[in-house]
Amino acid sequence: MAFERFTGTARYIASAELRDAVNVSIALERPLLIRGEPGTGKTLLAEAISEALEAPLIRWNIKSTTRAQDGLYVYDTVQRLNDSRFGDGDVSDIRNYIRLGPLGEAFSSDERVVLLIDEIDKADMEFPNDLLHEIDAMSFDVLETGETITAQRRPIVLITSNAEKELPDAFLRRCVFHYIDFPGTEQMKAIVDVHHPNLEEALLSQCLVKFYWLRNQSDLRKRPSTSELIDWISALRRGGIDPDRLKGEFPFLGVLLKKENDLAAAQRSIARKRN
């Protein structure tokens, strides 16, 4: 059966391996679990898929207190109690007080949507297992009304993880997995060109040399990401820093590094390199 293929967008440069992972996930109707270090575009991938396939995007941002039930629906007992006390609503119809969560919205949509479950590893260990049945069956019961909500169009499910916790094997078996490698030089040039078209080649080359040298420093706790490189180039351009000056200096280091210890470690490395 033919299906729309994801090929990236003008603003999201996806590797061939990532494009294949997305398309396999869509073809197999399995959630796509994405891992990668911060700043590699995990969350932005959902936006790119939504744009490329013209499917609405529904976000579910996971927190440490998030329960699987929150994604399905919530029975608003407080609002019903207030309405019963003050006469502001029809309390006899309990459906007026059922609030669908992101998963419920995705299932009840008349059109195919992209559902982003962002940073699933922030929740407790039982959270992924609690989602298994609903994601497999693409339906759930509303206990208060006796209704069953079933997906009319199976959503494209993208799940991101920062590997803060190990996910259960039973959950992993149901996913297509892809690890987003940090972009190499050529792919990074293409990404930078999206955000800084017509950037002077000499400046770009010097920026990348400095950037990858910094990322290779072993004593950094948080290495700079792609988004920080984009911001750094913006700062250099606004500051009028030319390529020759960049050869001997490392200006605006605080745009790339966000921890005091990392700044101190980088400055020591820069000093040793000069000597």
C-alpha positions as CSV (number, residue, x, y, z in Angstrom):
1,M,0.0,0.0,0.0
2,A,1.4,3.4,-1.0
3,F,1.9,6.1,1.6
4,E,3.3,9.6,1.8
5,R,7.1,9.6,2.3
6,F,8.9,12.0,4.6
7,T,11.9,13.6,2.9
8,G,12.6,16.5,5.3
9,T,11.7,20.1,4.8
10,A,13.4,23.2,3.6
11,R,14.1,24.1,7.3
12,Y,14.8,20.6,8.6
13,I,17.7,18.8,7.1
14,A,17.2,15.1,7.8
15,S,19.8,12.4,7.2
16,A,18.9,9.5,4.9
17,E,18.9,7.2,7.9
18,L,16.5,9.4,9.8
19,R,14.2,9.7,6.8
20,D,14.1,5.9,6.5
21,A,13.3,5.5,10.2
22,V,10.4,7.9,9.9
23,N,9.0,6.2,6.8
24,V,9.4,2.7,8.3
25,S,7.5,3.9,11.4
26,I,4.7,5.2,9.3
27,A,4.6,2.1,7.1
28,L,4.6,-0.3,10.1
29,E,2.2,1.9,12.0
30,R,4.6,1.8,15.0
31,P,5.7,4.7,17.3
32,L,9.0,6.1,16.4
33,L,11.3,6.4,19.4
34,I,14.0,9.1,18.9
35,R,17.1,9.5,21.1
36,G,20.0,11.8,20.7
37,E,21.9,14.4,22.7
38,P,20.1,17.7,23.4
39,G,20.0,20.1,20.4
40,T,20.0,17.4,17.6
41,G,16.5,18.2,16.6
42,K,14.4,15.5,18.2
43,T,11.4,17.7,19.0
44,L,11.8,19.7,15.8
45,L,11.4,16.5,13.8
46,A,7.8,16.3,14.8
47,E,7.2,19.7,13.5
48,A,8.9,18.8,10.3
49,I,6.9,15.7,9.8
50,S,3.7,17.7,10.5
51,E,4.7,20.3,7.9
52,A,5.9,17.8,5.3
53,L,2.8,15.5,5.5
54,E,0.4,18.4,6.1
55,A,-0.9,16.7,9.3
56,P,-1.8,18.7,12.4
57,L,0.6,18.4,15.3
58,I,-0.5,17.5,18.8
59,R,2.1,17.9,21.6
60,W,2.2,16.0,24.9
61,N,5.0,17.4,27.0
62,I,5.9,14.9,29.7
63,K,6.7,16.0,33.2
64,S,7.8,14.0,36.3
65,T,4.2,14.1,37.5
66,T,2.5,13.1,34.2
67,R,0.3,10.0,34.3
68,A,-0.7,7.9,31.3
69,Q,-4.3,8.7,32.2
70,D,-3.6,12.4,31.6
71,G,-3.0,11.7,28.0
72,L,-6.4,10.0,27.5
73,Y,-8.9,12.1,29.4
74,V,-9.6,13.8,32.7
75,Y,-12.9,13.9,34.5
76,D,-13.3,17.4,35.7
77,T,-15.1,16.8,39.0
78,V,-14.3,20.2,40.4
79,Q,-16.0,22.0,37.6
80,R,-19.0,19.7,37.9
81,L,-19.2,20.4,41.6
82,N,-19.1,24.1,41.0
83,D,-21.8,23.9,38.4
84,S,-24.0,21.9,40.7
85,R,-23.6,24.5,43.4
86,F,-24.0,27.6,41.3
87,G,-26.2,26.4,38.5
88,D,-23.8,27.3,35.6
89,G,-24.0,24.1,33.7
90,D,-25.9,20.9,32.9
91,V,-24.5,18.5,35.5
92,S,-26.8,15.7,34.5
93,D,-24.7,15.1,31.3
94,I,-21.3,13.9,32.6
95,R,-19.8,14.2,29.1
96,N,-19.7,17.9,29.6
97,Y,-17.0,17.3,32.1
98,I,-14.8,14.9,30.2
99,R,-11.6,16.7,28.9
100,L,-9.6,14.8,26.3
101,G,-5.9,14.7,26.7
102,P,-3.4,14.8,23.8
103,L,-3.7,11.0,23.2
104,G,-7.5,11.3,23.3
105,E,-7.5,14.3,20.9
106,A,-5.3,12.3,18.5
107,F,-7.6,9.3,18.6
108,S,-10.8,11.3,18.2
109,S,-9.5,13.5,15.3
110,D,-11.2,13.0,12.0
111,E,-7.9,13.5,10.2
112,R,-4.5,11.9,10.6
113,V,-2.3,13.8,13.1
114,V,1.2,13.7,14.3
115,L,1.4,13.0,18.0
116,L,4.5,14.1,19.8
117,I,5.2,12.5,23.2
118,D,8.1,14.6,24.2
119,E,10.7,13.4,26.8
120,I,9.0,10.3,27.9
121,D,11.8,9.4,30.2
122,K,10.9,12.3,32.5
123,A,7.9,10.3,33.8
124,D,8.1,7.4,36.3
125,M,9.0,3.9,35.3
126,E,5.5,2.7,34.9
127,F,4.4,5.4,32.5
128,P,5.5,3.8,29.3
129,N,4.0,0.4,30.2
130,D,0.7,2.1,31.1
131,L,0.5,3.4,27.5
132,L,1.1,0.0,25.8
133,H,-2.5,-1.1,25.5
134,E,-3.9,2.2,24.2
135,I,-1.0,2.6,21.7
136,D,-1.5,-0.9,20.4
137,A,-5.2,-0.9,20.3
138,M,-5.5,2.8,19.3
139,S,-8.6,3.0,21.5
140,F,-9.6,3.5,25.1
141,D,-12.7,3.5,27.3
142,V,-14.2,6.4,29.1
143,L,-15.3,4.7,32.3
144,E,-17.6,7.5,33.5
145,T,-19.7,7.4,30.3
146,G,-19.2,3.9,29.0
147,E,-18.0,5.2,25.7
148,T,-15.1,3.8,23.7
149,I,-12.9,6.2,21.7
150,T,-11.2,4.6,18.7
151,A,-8.9,6.2,16.3
152,Q,-10.5,6.8,12.9
153,R,-7.1,7.6,11.4
154,R,-4.0,6.1,13.1
155,P,-1.8,9.0,14.2
156,I,1.9,9.2,13.4
157,V,3.4,8.8,16.9
158,L,6.8,10.3,17.6
159,I,8.3,9.7,21.1
160,T,11.5,11.5,22.2
161,S,13.9,10.4,25.0
162,N,17.0,12.0,26.5
163,A,18.0,8.6,27.9
164,E,17.6,9.8,31.5
165,K,16.0,6.5,32.4
166,E,15.9,3.1,30.7
167,L,12.6,2.3,29.1
168,P,10.9,-1.1,29.6
169,D,11.7,-3.8,27.1
170,A,8.0,-4.4,26.4
171,F,7.6,-0.8,25.4
172,L,10.8,-0.8,23.2
173,R,9.6,-3.9,21.3
174,R,6.6,-1.9,20.1
175,C,8.7,1.0,18.7
176,V,10.9,1.7,15.7
177,F,14.1,3.2,17.2
178,H,16.5,5.7,15.8
179,Y,19.4,7.5,17.4
180,I,20.1,10.9,15.9
181,D,23.9,11.2,15.5
182,F,25.4,14.6,15.9
183,P,25.7,16.2,12.4
184,G,29.1,15.9,10.7
185,T,30.7,18.9,9.0
186,E,28.9,18.6,5.7
187,Q,25.5,18.1,7.2
188,M,26.1,21.0,9.6
189,K,27.0,23.3,6.7
190,A,23.6,22.5,5.2
191,I,21.8,23.1,8.5
192,V,23.7,26.5,9.0
193,D,22.8,27.5,5.5
194,V,19.1,27.2,6.3
195,H,19.5,29.7,9.2
196,H,22.3,31.8,7.8
197,P,22.0,31.9,4.0
198,N,24.8,33.5,2.1
199,L,27.1,33.3,5.1
200,E,30.7,34.1,4.1
201,E,32.5,30.9,3.5
202,A,35.7,31.9,5.4
203,L,33.6,32.8,8.5
204,L,31.6,29.5,8.3
205,S,34.8,27.5,8.0
206,Q,36.3,29.2,11.0
207,C,33.1,28.8,13.0
208,L,33.0,25.1,12.3
209,V,36.7,24.6,13.2
210,K,36.2,26.3,16.5
211,F,32.9,24.6,17.2
212,Y,34.0,21.1,16.6
213,W,37.3,21.7,18.5
214,L,35.2,22.8,21.5
215,R,32.9,19.8,21.3
216,N,36.0,17.5,21.4
217,Q,37.1,18.8,24.7
218,S,36.7,15.9,27.0
219,D,36.2,17.9,30.3
220,L,33.0,19.6,29.2
221,R,29.9,18.4,30.9
222,K,27.5,19.9,28.4
223,R,28.9,20.1,24.9
224,P,27.5,22.9,22.6
225,S,24.6,21.8,20.3
226,T,23.5,22.7,16.9
227,S,21.1,25.4,18.1
228,E,23.9,27.0,20.1
229,L,26.1,27.1,17.0
230,I,23.3,28.9,15.1
231,D,23.0,31.4,17.9
232,W,26.8,31.8,18.1
233,I,27.0,32.6,14.4
234,S,24.2,35.2,14.9
235,A,26.2,36.8,17.7
236,L,29.4,36.9,15.6
237,R,27.6,38.5,12.7
238,R,26.0,41.1,14.9
239,G,29.3,41.8,16.6
240,G,31.0,42.3,13.3
241,I,33.6,39.5,14.0
242,D,35.6,38.8,10.8
243,P,37.2,35.4,10.1
244,D,40.8,36.6,10.7
245,R,39.9,37.8,14.2
246,L,38.2,34.5,14.8
247,K,41.4,32.6,14.1
248,G,43.1,34.0,17.2
249,E,40.1,34.6,19.5
250,F,37.1,32.7,20.8
251,P,34.5,35.5,21.3
252,F,31.1,35.2,22.9
253,L,31.9,31.8,24.5
254,G,28.9,32.1,26.8
255,V,26.6,31.6,23.8
256,L,28.0,28.1,23.3
257,L,28.6,27.0,26.9
258,K,26.0,27.4,29.6
259,K,27.8,26.0,32.7
260,E,30.4,27.8,34.8
261,N,32.6,24.8,35.1
262,D,32.5,24.3,31.3
263,L,33.4,27.9,30.7
264,A,36.4,27.6,33.0
265,A,37.5,24.3,31.4
266,A,37.2,25.8,27.9
267,Q,39.2,28.9,28.8
268,R,42.0,26.7,30.2
269,S,42.0,24.6,27.0
270,I,42.1,27.8,24.9
271,A,45.0,29.2,27.0
272,R,47.0,25.9,26.6
273,K,46.4,25.9,22.8
274,R,47.7,29.4,22.5
275,N,50.9,28.5,24.4
